[in-house]
Amino acid sequence: MNLAQLGQALDRLDCQEALAFWKQFELLQKQESAPVTIVNAGLVKAGKSTFFNALIDREHEFAVGAVRKTVQNQAFAAKHYTLIDTPGLGADADDTRIALDAYKQADLLLFFHNVNDGELSKTEVAGLRDALAAFPEESTFWSRVLFVCTNASSKEREEAAYIGQIIVQQLRKEFGVLDPQIYLTDAHLYFTGRHKGIESFIRDSGVPEVRARIMEKLVSLVETKRRLMQSRKQFIVRNIQDAIEAQRGSELRRKRVELAEKKESVAQKVRTLEASARKILEKKEQFLKQQEQAKMTCYQDYEESSPWYEANHGNFFYDRFQELLRLFTEINMLVAEACKNNDSMQRFPKIKAPLSVEVDELDLAAMSSLQSTFLGNYGSYNSFRNEFRKNIFEKAYQNYASQLQSICESECDAINEKLQTFEQLEKKEAKRIHESSVRLDEEIAQFTRLKEELERLLEEKGQLNEG
């Protein structure tokens, strides 16, 4: 992946911090091929613009005058370097901000001080601290600063040199600079010598000395700038990598939180469904108990009615009733088997066989009337009584079994439908969790690939630097 593709990848990541570093990287790419940048610094009216004009032998290239002219950074591009004239320190906050922006681009900084002001003022010391803080590489700052004292010819040579020594002591005390490079100059004397052809004025102005020193530094500055740019770019690439790692960590944490929330939501639904299932089981148990109670009710009906029949009709019905009870038990076993593997959600209405009602309504008068009516059909009282009792019980239990079967089938259908709904919901949530996990794995893989590409890029840059 080349640098352009890396930039496109960063755009897709939507990592604002990494994108900001990438913009700095692109700016450094442009600056790397640019010529050496020389920036001036100092208070307003320190003679910065005038000296720059003398440096390039153009008296009016940078605006000068009694009234402050420079309010924005002004640039002059020569073949091997670019001069940037700043508004200066101490005028207002905007001027200071504009000047500091220029210091960040500087390969060489010329700090100007008017010898008529004596030693460095508090404003100048503070300005140097700001320039030091704004400079990209603090460790090499003092080796790339030239101190230019202007208007030196307005003082005696010894006095101007004394002021220069005081400034040296200030720099050592305030910043720990062991050997600051200080030059005594006078741009006005330089232009006077140019106009009148006086070589001694030109020589004593100090401008040729500073110009020669700058040209000496240009050779080393070009190589230093190349190494400096490589160092800055590697630093920015590391920042991009750190930002991407942080973004990836943030995304992973957010994904984990979302996944945990989804899992908790699914778990809550499962707990709700489990609670519903427990209710189903409880209702199933209740239904079975109701069945057992219905069975016992039939036994109680028999126990209550048998003395009356035994007293009036003998023991004939006893054997027949026992047979019917056996059939009833078989019916209940079949019903229980049908319901065994199904969960009931509905309370069954209590079903009571009409046995007790019909038995209670039988009395001697009714039996006598029925005997005379059906005697011809059954041939004897015993056969009539036998058939009549048989019909009563069979009809009662057929009705009971039919109702139980109908209810069981209906309940089983409803329960199966709810269980299917539960299974579908569970599968759907499981599918969502799986899809989220797959997407998360893909994003992790994407971040990993980007990290490997950045590491490869750093390795290639390191090999290039070694070459």
Steps between C-alpha positions, in 0.01 A plus 500: 500500500651835394452832676198596288329172583586552866329838491191345340496231768512766771206678335298179520587453867353839597768549767524877539822495702675279244371719214642810670842331520467394135448862397820589685673216315383635164621848596842358588509325161467840335750667733758224444549604138483872580817711539644589840276741690661793685270687739569820691381569853513787745313804622323744274746758357799278582621541139394157372361610163786742431762233567322250275506761223875540552548124507357464147627839372147627437435815695122497457411129480360499854300804608675730750423840648435702813151350521475123550460347154517123551169368638507160328775252422677609177709257295782532249606189306863480392660209316616307806294650781183690589494803730192558719460845655270490807300784661701467819435451867339738746265686264181306572379143548423449131852603395651261753278213381594565135869507590479174696339331199805600294743367766348152458620497136849634569819319408706800613383777737654850507415675827539879473575741786554875480821588689344834597268302731793363702454149635217265402165610638255274683284502187791377288589226751136390504497509119806274491323255732197502271722444196675213678164341585372545144815361338442140383834366636592667827832314530644669187340841555804696622729363228261646244458847652712801406475810723525816292552829684393790275595871493843409638661808337289726724721391790873497546649169396602418859155589635322293234732206577425543873127485433563184299681344799211590732261323261728194501485493881121536491464208261724282717305591813149474354545207261834337579641581153877456518613662174226710335580639154474881524572747218524881521347649182366820346293464183481878451882517493497215247270685259700822544813309401316350201375837379833678547724210411675501838621145561594566862138594578380181341758295690438672836120464461530132593258404223757310289609306810144391576439421133812284487399322820156429355651361179726274709201370685296445184702193402461334838142624533394320181624166635376583849162591358479170315576304817273728696211444262552124512501515879185713504322271255593190698375671813172587328463145364541370856237748614269377223562142608431587865183686403381205293578261786307723738212524252502125453503447877210742535308326221568159654384618841186650345433179307552294813257721692241473221547124481472468879181707491356278225596186690339638814187583300487146362568359847215707639268365232615147577435559870153630415431196284633269770265663746216441254613139462492456877146631503414253225641215707310618804178509299577155367535370854179676592323339207621154603381564852160601363489175306576306814238698688241424233587135529459509877167679459369206302608262777328721754180497291514122498560478874210733568256322265590137556324456837171617348532265207612212714201553727257518212653306215752264650864453391443472127627850427816456705677272256386704202616819663843353573536413134406853399748640753770292337405644161504847651852442637620389157349812344678720753830321435465566129419866566800532735728338238377744238573795729827373646735675256301819455499814714157638576444876524127497558309398808267218408141548610393245753331213320264298709333189364120511509510175695406645836220712360329215320542259790360751745192547282420128504253390763261212547214672318719574201632146495148356518385726215800411288452132582146493372592702189809301389425160648391368165821614336739348752305192601567527873551753768860395553592537133330837489678612815830371366465673164369821652791526744749414226363773274519758777870436576617450142329815383644694793862388440482525124394861542777558756770341283381690192525832681845419637628401158366818338653722767835320490525532123419871514746563782775298335464704180521828692803385700682375189436830327647695794801269520563549127480877549753474783738291286471744208576796728797319650638412154448857380688650795776241467535594131524869589770435758693288247476770231619767747794278598592447132492876431712564808756242384512664155563844650772359727661340194481832313668687787767229520576529128528879527734468797723254308505734199605793720776290656618400153498865392712596800742217421531616137560857616768376738669302222480805273668716765774240550552493123 
